[in-house]
Amino acid sequence: MSQQELSLVGKHLQSRATRSHSFESSPWSEALDLIRDRPDAIYFGDGAPATEVQPIARLQEAALKAWADASGNLGYGELAGYAPLRELILERMQVRGIRAGAGDIMVTNGSQQGIDLIARLMLDPGDPILVEGPTYIGAMQTFDAYEIDYVVIPMDDEGIDVAALDARLDAMDRKPKLLYTIPAFQNPTGTSISLARREALLDLAERRHLLILEDDPYGELWYGSPPAPALRADHPAVVYLGSFSKTIAPGLRVGWMVPPPEMMDLLAMAKEATDIHSNRIATRTVYHAAEGFLDGHVAMLREFYGARRDVLIEGLTASMPPEIEWNVPDGGFFIWLRLPEAVSANEMLVTAARHDVAYLPGSWFYPLGDVRTNELRLSFSSLPVDRIREGAKRLGHAATDFLRNEECS
């Protein structure tokens, strides 16, 4: 492209939409940049499933079945998704306590598309929405594009603080459009809502006429006892989001949503305007792969990821300074650490990188202006056991060095 053409493009970008500023950077790039030239570095920031437990052979067989049935299935259609897959999803959701009909389910391009569709349907610029503090980075990336105002509700070991939520609602001039929450093994904290807190939240939603957007990618991945049932199990005013990304493979981009029935037609039209319909071959591939297989596969995943969690907890216990605290999640992919109150996890990341280890600072999981800087997230899902063990050791050395320097300064 010539300099003249580049200059013209630059002039066009000067008049771009204000929402485009939310796309200017990736929240994951900073940590990776610190270790990009360190080939032996161990990265605890990747919250993806492990590649070695993705059922490749099963998916190859399933893809052959999907293509064998491709005649007549490569045109436009199936706005709500492949009907047999929706029936399979209906059965799977019973594990989370949800009873629905196949007509209540819309297949989406990952649960991320479900977040975007709800935002498209519900949010105008300046609208307030409620989020947990901290919350999922990817959800904030979506909401940022709709230029909303965040209202951050604190969490504790039982999940979102419902009393604080109730008080905040009393103080608000405008009713929030929705509450976004990850009740089971939350990203980033690994926390799950307790049964008592769940009941209190559903009571509040009923009393306040509050729409809840429930994101549930980890709800089947427990390592001891299962979490509380999904919020959608007992309340119709919940939009439930599910995904095959953590149980089969994220690259397939197959998820689903279960909205309140009165929202389904509008959401279907919003989806049609976005992508016409989901990938018909991919959804058939997921169906053929999951049918008669996924229950046993998920049981294996619970043991596999539970063992990785245990190795990380053992490593932290052996290596970390006593001033640092962490939780022991009952499922999911994440462990949440807290440094002493005045210590910055963002600044400690630079020291960690010099020790060939990196993580995601907790401040990245808060909307701007509602930041706690002494927290950090570790993910154990994608790292082999030996790298988890070595990474915990390196992180312990880095934290010890950093805290020592803090005391001396």
MOTAGI-V797082 format. One record per helix or strand of 3 or more residues. SS is the DSSP state (H for helix, E for strand). FROM is the first residue (numbers start at 1). LEN is the number of residues. If there is no record, write none. Layout:
ss=SS from=FROM len=LEN
ss=SS from=FROM len=LEN
This chain:
ss=H from=3 len=11
ss=H from=18 len=6
ss=H from=29 len=7
ss=H from=51 len=3
ss=H from=56 len=13
ss=H from=83 len=14
ss=H from=102 len=3
ss=E from=106 len=3
ss=H from=110 len=13
ss=E from=128 len=6
ss=H from=137 len=9
ss=E from=149 len=8
ss=H from=162 len=10
ss=E from=179 len=3
ss=H from=195 len=14
ss=E from=212 len=4
ss=H from=231 len=3
ss=E from=238 len=6
ss=H from=250 len=3
ss=E from=255 len=4
ss=H from=261 len=15
ss=H from=280 len=11
ss=H from=294 len=26
ss=E from=334 len=5
ss=H from=345 len=10
ss=H from=362 len=4
ss=E from=375 len=5
ss=H from=385 len=24
